[in-house]
Structures are given as C-alpha cells and as structure tokens.
Amino acid sequence: DLTLLLDVEVRRGLERIQQRADADRLERERAAFYERVRAGYMKIAASEPDRVVLIDANQDFEQVAQEIRKTVDVF
C-alpha cells in the first residue's frame, strides 16, 4: 500500500482556507488544532516510511500534482 501525505505548513493552509467562500466547522478551528493534527500525521509518516510518502503541498497546484504523479509512477 501507498499513502501520500500532502504536508502543508499550518500558516499556509489557513491562508488557503481564507481564500474560499464558506468554511466548515473543522476549517474554523484555531492554528493550535492544526499543529496537533499535523504533528500526528508526521508521527505516522515517521513510523511507516515504507508506506507513507510526504508530498510538499506548500508548492503551487501544478508542482504538487507533478510530485504526486512522479511518486505514483515509481510505486
């Protein structure tokens, strides 16, 4: 199995949320919530490096898509 973890810095993720029209309940959480969630996912990625591949989602959409395609093609 392969799991792609699209990792984005909390600040950058919050900026992206603000650009959308309607935020849902989870999107209205504070930064500390997202820091904890991100840390949890990073812990999983570190404990299962053969299964979880980190993708830098701080990049623009096309760069992220290209990195995903490259990773999946190798898999």
PDB file of N, CA, C and O in Angstrom:
ATOM      1  N   ASP A   1       0.829  -1.192   0.000  1.00  0.00           N
ATOM      2  CA  ASP A   1       0.000   0.000   0.000  1.00  0.00           C
ATOM      3  C   ASP A   1       0.872   1.253   0.000  1.00  0.00           C
ATOM      4  O   ASP A   1       2.010   1.243   0.468  1.00  0.00           O
ATOM      5  N   LEU A   2       0.315   2.309  -0.528  1.00  0.00           N
ATOM      6  CA  LEU A   2       0.994   3.597  -0.578  1.00  0.00           C
ATOM      7  C   LEU A   2       0.047   4.668  -0.051  1.00  0.00           C
ATOM      8  O   LEU A   2      -1.108   4.755  -0.468  1.00  0.00           O
ATOM      9  N   THR A   3       0.550   5.472   0.862  1.00  0.00           N
ATOM     10  CA  THR A   3      -0.212   6.611   1.376  1.00  0.00           C
ATOM     11  C   THR A   3       0.566   7.878   1.063  1.00  0.00           C
ATOM     12  O   THR A   3       1.738   8.001   1.419  1.00  0.00           O
ATOM     13  N   LEU A   4      -0.086   8.814   0.401  1.00  0.00           N
ATOM     14  CA  LEU A   4       0.524  10.105   0.113  1.00  0.00           C
ATOM     15  C   LEU A   4       0.048  11.099   1.158  1.00  0.00           C
ATOM     16  O   LEU A   4      -1.154  11.308   1.317  1.00  0.00           O
ATOM     17  N   LEU A   5       0.978  11.706   1.863  1.00  0.00           N
ATOM     18  CA  LEU A   5       0.653  12.709   2.872  1.00  0.00           C
ATOM     19  C   LEU A   5       0.991  14.078   2.299  1.00  0.00           C
ATOM     20  O   LEU A   5       2.160  14.431   2.146  1.00  0.00           O
ATOM     21  N   LEU A   6      -0.046  14.841   1.985  1.00  0.00           N
ATOM     22  CA  LEU A   6       0.146  16.190   1.447  1.00  0.00           C
ATOM     23  C   LEU A   6       0.368  17.125   2.624  1.00  0.00           C
ATOM     24  O   LEU A   6      -0.577  17.513   3.311  1.00  0.00           O
ATOM     25  N   ASP A   7       1.620  17.479   2.847  1.00  0.00           N
ATOM     26  CA  ASP A   7       2.000  18.268   4.014  1.00  0.00           C
ATOM     27  C   ASP A   7       2.075  19.745   3.659  1.00  0.00           C
ATOM     28  O   ASP A   7       2.795  20.147   2.745  1.00  0.00           O
ATOM     29  N   VAL A   8       1.324  20.535   4.392  1.00  0.00           N
ATOM     30  CA  VAL A   8       1.332  21.981   4.196  1.00  0.00           C
ATOM     31  C   VAL A   8       1.533  22.641   5.559  1.00  0.00           C
ATOM     32  O   VAL A   8       0.968  22.199   6.560  1.00  0.00           O
ATOM     33  N   GLU A   9       2.336  23.694   5.590  1.00  0.00           N
ATOM     34  CA  GLU A   9       2.524  24.436   6.833  1.00  0.00           C
ATOM     35  C   GLU A   9       1.175  24.992   7.277  1.00  0.00           C
ATOM     36  O   GLU A   9       0.356  25.387   6.447  1.00  0.00           O
ATOM     37  N   VAL A  10       0.951  25.019   8.568  1.00  0.00           N
ATOM     38  CA  VAL A  10      -0.337  25.467   9.100  1.00  0.00           C
ATOM     39  C   VAL A  10      -0.675  26.874   8.613  1.00  0.00           C
ATOM     40  O   VAL A  10      -1.801  27.127   8.185  1.00  0.00           O
ATOM     41  N   ARG A  11       0.266  27.765   8.674  1.00  0.00           N
ATOM     42  CA  ARG A  11       0.018  29.147   8.238  1.00  0.00           C
ATOM     43  C   ARG A  11      -0.462  29.186   6.788  1.00  0.00           C
ATOM     44  O   ARG A  11      -1.415  29.891   6.456  1.00  0.00           O
ATOM     45  N   ARG A  12       0.206  28.427   5.941  1.00  0.00           N
ATOM     46  CA  ARG A  12      -0.153  28.383   4.511  1.00  0.00           C
ATOM     47  C   ARG A  12      -1.537  27.760   4.323  1.00  0.00           C
ATOM     48  O   ARG A  12      -2.328  28.237   3.509  1.00  0.00           O
ATOM     49  N   GLY A  13      -1.824  26.719   5.058  1.00  0.00           N
ATOM     50  CA  GLY A  13      -3.134  26.084   4.968  1.00  0.00           C
ATOM     51  C   GLY A  13      -4.253  27.022   5.386  1.00  0.00           C
ATOM     52  O   GLY A  13      -5.309  27.061   4.753  1.00  0.00           O
ATOM     53  N   LEU A  14      -4.022  27.777   6.451  1.00  0.00           N
ATOM     54  CA  LEU A  14      -5.031  28.737   6.906  1.00  0.00           C
ATOM     55  C   LEU A  14      -5.248  29.844   5.878  1.00  0.00           C
ATOM     56  O   LEU A  14      -6.372  30.305   5.686  1.00  0.00           O
ATOM     57  N   GLU A  15      -4.174  30.266   5.220  1.00  0.00           N
ATOM     58  CA  GLU A  15      -4.316  31.271   4.155  1.00  0.00           C
ATOM     59  C   GLU A  15      -5.193  30.735   3.029  1.00  0.00           C
ATOM     60  O   GLU A  15      -6.029  31.459   2.488  1.00  0.00           O
ATOM     61  N   ARG A  16      -5.003  29.481   2.681  1.00  0.00           N
ATOM     62  CA  ARG A  16      -5.800  28.875   1.612  1.00  0.00           C
ATOM     63  C   ARG A  16      -7.267  28.765   2.016  1.00  0.00           C
ATOM     64  O   ARG A  16      -8.158  28.989   1.197  1.00  0.00           O
ATOM     65  N   ILE A  17      -7.514  28.421   3.269  1.00  0.00           N
ATOM     66  CA  ILE A  17      -8.895  28.328   3.757  1.00  0.00           C
ATOM     67  C   ILE A  17      -9.583  29.682   3.647  1.00  0.00           C
ATOM     68  O   ILE A  17     -10.739  29.760   3.233  1.00  0.00           O
ATOM     69  N   GLN A  18      -8.879  30.748   4.016  1.00  0.00           N
ATOM     70  CA  GLN A  18      -9.463  32.090   3.987  1.00  0.00           C
ATOM     71  C   GLN A  18      -9.824  32.536   2.576  1.00  0.00           C
ATOM     72  O   GLN A  18     -10.684  33.400   2.401  1.00  0.00           O
ATOM     73  N   GLN A  19      -9.179  31.962   1.575  1.00  0.00           N
ATOM     74  CA  GLN A  19      -9.458  32.331   0.187  1.00  0.00           C
ATOM     75  C   GLN A  19     -10.761  31.714  -0.324  1.00  0.00           C
ATOM     76  O   GLN A  19     -11.285  32.141  -1.353  1.00  0.00           O
ATOM     77  N   ARG A  20     -11.282  30.720   0.383  1.00  0.00           N
ATOM     78  CA  ARG A  20     -12.532  30.084  -0.032  1.00  0.00           C
ATOM     79  C   ARG A  20     -13.702  30.806   0.610  1.00  0.00           C
ATOM     80  O   ARG A  20     -13.542  31.506   1.609  1.00  0.00           O
ATOM     81  N   ALA A  21     -14.867  30.632   0.034  1.00  0.00           N
ATOM     82  CA  ALA A  21     -16.060  31.353   0.480  1.00  0.00           C
ATOM     83  C   ALA A  21     -16.582  30.859   1.826  1.00  0.00           C
ATOM     84  O   ALA A  21     -16.695  31.645   2.767  1.00  0.00           O
ATOM     85  N   ASP A  22     -16.897  29.589   1.929  1.00  0.00           N
ATOM     86  CA  ASP A  22     -17.542  29.064   3.136  1.00  0.00           C
ATOM     87  C   ASP A  22     -16.636  28.070   3.854  1.00  0.00           C
ATOM     88  O   ASP A  22     -16.223  27.066   3.275  1.00  0.00           O
ATOM     89  N   ALA A  23     -16.335  28.354   5.106  1.00  0.00           N
ATOM     90  CA  ALA A  23     -15.543  27.442   5.921  1.00  0.00           C
ATOM     91  C   ALA A  23     -16.481  26.560   6.731  1.00  0.00           C
ATOM     92  O   ALA A  23     -17.480  27.028   7.277  1.00  0.00           O
ATOM     93  N   ASP A  24     -16.140  25.259   6.800  1.00  0.00           N
ATOM     94  CA  ASP A  24     -16.956  24.362   7.615  1.00  0.00           C
ATOM     95  C   ASP A  24     -16.441  24.372   9.056  1.00  0.00           C
ATOM     96  O   ASP A  24     -15.535  25.136   9.389  1.00  0.00           O
ATOM     97  N   ARG A  25     -17.011  23.535   9.897  1.00  0.00           N
ATOM     98  CA  ARG A  25     -16.667  23.512  11.317  1.00  0.00           C
ATOM     99  C   ARG A  25     -15.173  23.265  11.536  1.00  0.00           C
ATOM    100  O   ARG A  25     -14.549  23.963  12.335  1.00  0.00           O
ATOM    101  N   LEU A  26     -14.593  22.291  10.845  1.00  0.00           N
ATOM    102  CA  LEU A  26     -13.170  21.999  11.023  1.00  0.00           C
ATOM    103  C   LEU A  26     -12.288  23.125  10.507  1.00  0.00           C
ATOM    104  O   LEU A  26     -11.235  23.406  11.080  1.00  0.00           O
ATOM    105  N   GLU A  27     -12.705  23.754   9.449  1.00  0.00           N
ATOM    106  CA  GLU A  27     -11.909  24.843   8.879  1.00  0.00           C
ATOM    107  C   GLU A  27     -11.917  26.097   9.746  1.00  0.00           C
ATOM    108  O   GLU A  27     -11.104  26.998   9.541  1.00  0.00           O
ATOM    109  N   ARG A  28     -12.819  26.161  10.702  1.00  0.00           N
ATOM    110  CA  ARG A  28     -12.874  27.316  11.605  1.00  0.00           C
ATOM    111  C   ARG A  28     -12.058  27.097  12.882  1.00  0.00           C
ATOM    112  O   ARG A  28     -12.059  27.952  13.768  1.00  0.00           O
ATOM    113  N   GLU A  29     -11.371  25.975  12.982  1.00  0.00           N
ATOM    114  CA  GLU A  29     -10.540  25.699  14.161  1.00  0.00           C
ATOM    115  C   GLU A  29      -9.339  26.649  14.207  1.00  0.00           C
ATOM    116  O   GLU A  29      -8.970  27.257  13.203  1.00  0.00           O
ATOM    117  N   ARG A  30      -8.748  26.759  15.381  1.00  0.00           N
ATOM    118  CA  ARG A  30      -7.572  27.616  15.571  1.00  0.00           C
ATOM    119  C   ARG A  30      -6.304  26.903  15.094  1.00  0.00           C
ATOM    120  O   ARG A  30      -6.296  25.689  14.889  1.00  0.00           O
ATOM    121  N   ALA A  31      -5.248  27.674  14.924  1.00  0.00           N
ATOM    122  CA  ALA A  31      -3.978  27.143  14.422  1.00  0.00           C
ATOM    123  C   ALA A  31      -3.438  26.017  15.304  1.00  0.00           C
ATOM    124  O   ALA A  31      -2.868  25.057  14.787  1.00  0.00           O
ATOM    125  N   ALA A  32      -3.604  26.117  16.611  1.00  0.00           N
ATOM    126  CA  ALA A  32      -3.086  25.084  17.518  1.00  0.00           C
ATOM    127  C   ALA A  32      -3.687  23.716  17.206  1.00  0.00           C
ATOM    128  O   ALA A  32      -3.001  22.700  17.310  1.00  0.00           O
ATOM    129  N   PHE A  33      -4.947  23.684  16.829  1.00  0.00           N
ATOM    130  CA  PHE A  33      -5.605  22.434  16.447  1.00  0.00           C
ATOM    131  C   PHE A  33      -4.883  21.823  15.247  1.00  0.00           C
ATOM    132  O   PHE A  33      -4.569  20.633  15.245  1.00  0.00           O
ATOM    133  N   TYR A  34      -4.626  22.636  14.239  1.00  0.00           N
ATOM    134  CA  TYR A  34      -3.966  22.149  13.028  1.00  0.00           C
ATOM    135  C   TYR A  34      -2.528  21.715  13.295  1.00  0.00           C
ATOM    136  O   TYR A  34      -2.037  20.775  12.670  1.00  0.00           O
ATOM    137  N   GLU A  35      -1.856  22.392  14.214  1.00  0.00           N
ATOM    138  CA  GLU A  35      -0.494  21.990  14.587  1.00  0.00           C
ATOM    139  C   GLU A  35      -0.510  20.587  15.188  1.00  0.00           C
ATOM    140  O   GLU A  35       0.350  19.765  14.871  1.00  0.00           O
ATOM    141  N   ARG A  36      -1.486  20.311  16.054  1.00  0.00           N
ATOM    142  CA  ARG A  36      -1.592  18.980  16.664  1.00  0.00           C
ATOM    143  C   ARG A  36      -1.915  17.917  15.618  1.00  0.00           C
ATOM    144  O   ARG A  36      -1.331  16.833  15.628  1.00  0.00           O
ATOM    145  N   VAL A  37      -2.830  18.223  14.729  1.00  0.00           N
ATOM    146  CA  VAL A  37      -3.196  17.271  13.676  1.00  0.00           C
ATOM    147  C   VAL A  37      -1.988  16.990  12.784  1.00  0.00           C
ATOM    148  O   VAL A  37      -1.691  15.835  12.478  1.00  0.00           O
ATOM    149  N   ARG A  38      -1.302  18.039  12.374  1.00  0.00           N
ATOM    150  CA  ARG A  38      -0.120  17.870  11.509  1.00  0.00           C
ATOM    151  C   ARG A  38       0.943  17.030  12.213  1.00  0.00           C
ATOM    152  O   ARG A  38       1.541  16.146  11.599  1.00  0.00           O
ATOM    153  N   ALA A  39       1.180  17.297  13.485  1.00  0.00           N
ATOM    154  CA  ALA A  39       2.172  16.531  14.245  1.00  0.00           C
ATOM    155  C   ALA A  39       1.796  15.052  14.293  1.00  0.00           C
ATOM    156  O   ALA A  39       2.663  14.184  14.200  1.00  0.00           O
ATOM    157  N   GLY A  40       0.510  14.769  14.438  1.00  0.00           N
ATOM    158  CA  GLY A  40       0.052  13.382  14.451  1.00  0.00           C
ATOM    159  C   GLY A  40       0.329  12.678  13.135  1.00  0.00           C
ATOM    160  O   GLY A  40       0.798  11.540  13.118  1.00  0.00           O
ATOM    161  N   TYR A  41       0.040  13.350  12.041  1.00  0.00           N
ATOM    162  CA  TYR A  41       0.312  12.760  10.725  1.00  0.00           C
ATOM    163  C   TYR A  41       1.809  12.593  10.481  1.00  0.00           C
ATOM    164  O   TYR A  41       2.233  11.599   9.890  1.00  0.00           O
ATOM    165  N   MET A  42       2.603  13.546  10.925  1.00  0.00           N
ATOM    166  CA  MET A  42       4.053  13.431  10.760  1.00  0.00           C
ATOM    167  C   MET A  42       4.606  12.254  11.571  1.00  0.00           C
ATOM    168  O   MET A  42       5.551  11.587  11.149  1.00  0.00           O
ATOM    169  N   LYS A  43       4.012  12.012  12.722  1.00  0.00           N
ATOM    170  CA  LYS A  43       4.425  10.874  13.546  1.00  0.00           C
ATOM    171  C   LYS A  43       4.127   9.566  12.814  1.00  0.00           C
ATOM    172  O   LYS A  43       4.951   8.651  12.810  1.00  0.00           O
ATOM    173  N   ILE A  44       2.957   9.481  12.200  1.00  0.00           N
ATOM    174  CA  ILE A  44       2.606   8.291  11.418  1.00  0.00           C
ATOM    175  C   ILE A  44       3.593   8.120  10.268  1.00  0.00           C
ATOM    176  O   ILE A  44       4.089   7.018  10.032  1.00  0.00           O
ATOM    177  N   ALA A  45       3.879   9.203   9.555  1.00  0.00           N
ATOM    178  CA  ALA A  45       4.809   9.135   8.423  1.00  0.00           C
ATOM    179  C   ALA A  45       6.191   8.661   8.870  1.00  0.00           C
ATOM    180  O   ALA A  45       6.830   7.868   8.180  1.00  0.00           O
ATOM    181  N   ALA A  46       6.644   9.140  10.008  1.00  0.00           N
ATOM    182  CA  ALA A  46       7.960   8.748  10.513  1.00  0.00           C
ATOM    183  C   ALA A  46       7.987   7.286  10.940  1.00  0.00           C
ATOM    184  O   ALA A  46       9.014   6.619  10.814  1.00  0.00           O
ATOM    185  N   SER A  47       6.866   6.789  11.444  1.00  0.00           N
ATOM    186  CA  SER A  47       6.827   5.406  11.915  1.00  0.00           C
ATOM    187  C   SER A  47       6.600   4.398  10.788  1.00  0.00           C
ATOM    188  O   SER A  47       6.832   3.203  10.972  1.00  0.00           O
ATOM    189  N   GLU A  48       6.149   4.870   9.626  1.00  0.00           N
ATOM    190  CA  GLU A  48       5.879   3.973   8.500  1.00  0.00           C
ATOM    191  C   GLU A  48       6.460   4.532   7.193  1.00  0.00           C
ATOM    192  O   GLU A  48       5.716   4.791   6.247  1.00  0.00           O
ATOM    193  N   PRO A  49       7.775   4.718   7.138  1.00  0.00           N
ATOM    194  CA  PRO A  49       8.380   5.354   5.963  1.00  0.00           C
ATOM    195  C   PRO A  49       8.263   4.544   4.671  1.00  0.00           C
ATOM    196  O   PRO A  49       8.349   5.114   3.583  1.00  0.00           O
ATOM    197  N   ASP A  50       8.072   3.247   4.768  1.00  0.00           N
ATOM    198  CA  ASP A  50       7.925   2.434   3.558  1.00  0.00           C
ATOM    199  C   ASP A  50       6.549   2.592   2.929  1.00  0.00           C
ATOM    200  O   ASP A  50       6.370   2.309   1.744  1.00  0.00           O
ATOM    201  N   ARG A  51       5.577   3.043   3.713  1.00  0.00           N
ATOM    202  CA  ARG A  51       4.208   3.174   3.221  1.00  0.00           C
ATOM    203  C   ARG A  51       3.816   4.624   2.963  1.00  0.00           C
ATOM    204  O   ARG A  51       3.091   4.906   2.009  1.00  0.00           O
ATOM    205  N   VAL A  52       4.279   5.537   3.792  1.00  0.00           N
ATOM    206  CA  VAL A  52       3.840   6.933   3.722  1.00  0.00           C
ATOM    207  C   VAL A  52       4.910   7.785   3.039  1.00  0.00           C
ATOM    208  O   VAL A  52       6.067   7.809   3.456  1.00  0.00           O
ATOM    209  N   VAL A  53       4.497   8.478   1.988  1.00  0.00           N
ATOM    210  CA  VAL A  53       5.391   9.387   1.267  1.00  0.00           C
ATOM    211  C   VAL A  53       4.894  10.810   1.485  1.00  0.00           C
ATOM    212  O   VAL A  53       3.733  11.122   1.219  1.00  0.00           O
ATOM    213  N   LEU A  54       5.785  11.667   1.971  1.00  0.00           N
ATOM    214  CA  LEU A  54       5.441  13.073   2.188  1.00  0.00           C
ATOM    215  C   LEU A  54       5.523  13.840   0.874  1.00  0.00           C
ATOM    216  O   LEU A  54       6.505  13.735   0.139  1.00  0.00           O
ATOM    217  N   ILE A  55       4.489  14.603   0.594  1.00  0.00           N
ATOM    218  CA  ILE A  55       4.454  15.484  -0.566  1.00  0.00           C
ATOM    219  C   ILE A  55       4.393  16.912  -0.036  1.00  0.00           C
ATOM    220  O   ILE A  55       3.529  17.240   0.778  1.00  0.00           O
ATOM    221  N   ASP A  56       5.306  17.757  -0.495  1.00  0.00           N
ATOM    222  CA  ASP A  56       5.327  19.153  -0.054  1.00  0.00           C
ATOM    223  C   ASP A  56       4.176  19.903  -0.720  1.00  0.00           C
ATOM    224  O   ASP A  56       4.267  20.280  -1.889  1.00  0.00           O
ATOM    225  N   ALA A  57       3.102  20.117   0.023  1.00  0.00           N
ATOM    226  CA  ALA A  57       1.913  20.785  -0.516  1.00  0.00           C
ATOM    227  C   ALA A  57       1.957  22.296  -0.329  1.00  0.00           C
ATOM    228  O   ALA A  57       0.959  22.978  -0.561  1.00  0.00           O
ATOM    229  N   ASN A  58       3.108  22.826   0.088  1.00  0.00           N
ATOM    230  CA  ASN A  58       3.268  24.278   0.153  1.00  0.00           C
ATOM    231  C   ASN A  58       3.482  24.859  -1.240  1.00  0.00           C
ATOM    232  O   ASN A  58       3.355  26.066  -1.444  1.00  0.00           O
ATOM    233  N   GLN A  59       3.803  24.005  -2.180  1.00  0.00           N
ATOM    234  CA  GLN A  59       4.044  24.417  -3.562  1.00  0.00           C
ATOM    235  C   GLN A  59       2.717  24.737  -4.250  1.00  0.00           C
ATOM    236  O   GLN A  59       1.645  24.514  -3.687  1.00  0.00           O
ATOM    237  N   ASP A  60       2.804  25.260  -5.466  1.00  0.00           N
ATOM    238  CA  ASP A  60       1.564  25.512  -6.198  1.00  0.00           C
ATOM    239  C   ASP A  60       0.977  24.194  -6.711  1.00  0.00           C
ATOM    240  O   ASP A  60       1.644  23.160  -6.709  1.00  0.00           O
ATOM    241  N   PHE A  61      -0.270  24.252  -7.146  1.00  0.00           N
ATOM    242  CA  PHE A  61      -1.035  23.069  -7.523  1.00  0.00           C
ATOM    243  C   PHE A  61      -0.301  22.196  -8.540  1.00  0.00           C
ATOM    244  O   PHE A  61      -0.226  20.979  -8.371  1.00  0.00           O
ATOM    245  N   GLU A  62       0.233  22.802  -9.582  1.00  0.00           N
ATOM    246  CA  GLU A  62       0.891  22.028 -10.643  1.00  0.00           C
ATOM    247  C   GLU A  62       2.126  21.290 -10.129  1.00  0.00           C
ATOM    248  O   GLU A  62       2.374  20.149 -10.517  1.00  0.00           O
ATOM    249  N   GLN A  63       2.892  21.933  -9.265  1.00  0.00           N
ATOM    250  CA  GLN A  63       4.076  21.280  -8.709  1.00  0.00           C
ATOM    251  C   GLN A  63       3.686  20.106  -7.821  1.00  0.00           C
ATOM    252  O   GLN A  63       4.324  19.055  -7.862  1.00  0.00           O
ATOM    253  N   VAL A  64       2.644  20.282  -7.023  1.00  0.00           N
ATOM    254  CA  VAL A  64       2.166  19.201  -6.160  1.00  0.00           C
ATOM    255  C   VAL A  64       1.678  18.041  -7.023  1.00  0.00           C
ATOM    256  O   VAL A  64       2.011  16.886  -6.758  1.00  0.00           O
ATOM    257  N   ALA A  65       0.895  18.344  -8.047  1.00  0.00           N
ATOM    258  CA  ALA A  65       0.374  17.300  -8.934  1.00  0.00           C
ATOM    259  C   ALA A  65       1.513  16.543  -9.610  1.00  0.00           C
ATOM    260  O   ALA A  65       1.456  15.320  -9.735  1.00  0.00           O
ATOM    261  N   GLN A  66       2.539  17.257 -10.043  1.00  0.00           N
ATOM    262  CA  GLN A  66       3.686  16.622 -10.688  1.00  0.00           C
ATOM    263  C   GLN A  66       4.411  15.687  -9.720  1.00  0.00           C
ATOM    264  O   GLN A  66       4.803  14.582 -10.095  1.00  0.00           O
ATOM    265  N   GLU A  67       4.587  16.130  -8.483  1.00  0.00           N
ATOM    266  CA  GLU A  67       5.259  15.303  -7.481  1.00  0.00           C
ATOM    267  C   GLU A  67       4.433  14.053  -7.173  1.00  0.00           C
ATOM    268  O   GLU A  67       4.989  12.971  -6.983  1.00  0.00           O
ATOM    269  N   ILE A  68       3.119  14.199  -7.126  1.00  0.00           N
ATOM    270  CA  ILE A  68       2.245  13.047  -6.891  1.00  0.00           C
ATOM    271  C   ILE A  68       2.380  12.051  -8.044  1.00  0.00           C
ATOM    272  O   ILE A  68       2.557  10.855  -7.815  1.00  0.00           O
ATOM    273  N   ARG A  69       2.297  12.543  -9.278  1.00  0.00           N
ATOM    274  CA  ARG A  69       2.422  11.649 -10.443  1.00  0.00           C
ATOM    275  C   ARG A  69       3.754  10.907 -10.425  1.00  0.00           C
ATOM    276  O   ARG A  69       3.806   9.703 -10.675  1.00  0.00           O
ATOM    277  N   LYS A  70       4.821  11.628 -10.132  1.00  0.00           N
ATOM    278  CA  LYS A  70       6.149  11.017 -10.100  1.00  0.00           C
ATOM    279  C   LYS A  70       6.215   9.920  -9.036  1.00  0.00           C
ATOM    280  O   LYS A  70       6.757   8.843  -9.285  1.00  0.00           O
ATOM    281  N   THR A  71       5.672  10.189  -7.871  1.00  0.00           N
ATOM    282  CA  THR A  71       5.693   9.217  -6.779  1.00  0.00           C
ATOM    283  C   THR A  71       4.872   7.983  -7.124  1.00  0.00           C
ATOM    284  O   THR A  71       5.309   6.857  -6.886  1.00  0.00           O
ATOM    285  N   VAL A  72       3.695   8.186  -7.678  1.00  0.00           N
ATOM    286  CA  VAL A  72       2.818   7.065  -8.020  1.00  0.00           C
ATOM    287  C   VAL A  72       3.420   6.240  -9.158  1.00  0.00           C
ATOM    288  O   VAL A  72       3.323   5.013  -9.150  1.00  0.00           O
ATOM    289  N   ASP A  73       4.032   6.894 -10.122  1.00  0.00           N
ATOM    290  CA  ASP A  73       4.653   6.168 -11.236  1.00  0.00           C
ATOM    291  C   ASP A  73       5.766   5.244 -10.757  1.00  0.00           C
ATOM    292  O   ASP A  73       5.912   4.134 -11.270  1.00  0.00           O
ATOM    293  N   VAL A  74       6.544   5.686  -9.788  1.00  0.00           N
ATOM    294  CA  VAL A  74       7.627   4.868  -9.240  1.00  0.00           C
ATOM    295  C   VAL A  74       7.066   3.694  -8.445  1.00  0.00           C
ATOM    296  O   VAL A  74       7.657   2.615  -8.419  1.00  0.00           O
ATOM    297  N   PHE A  75       5.942   3.906  -7.807  1.00  0.00           N
ATOM    298  CA  PHE A  75       5.316   2.866  -6.984  1.00  0.00           C
ATOM    299  C   PHE A  75       4.867   1.733  -7.868  1.00  0.00           C
ATOM    300  O   PHE A  75       4.313   0.750  -7.377  1.00  0.00           O
TER     301      PHE A  75
END
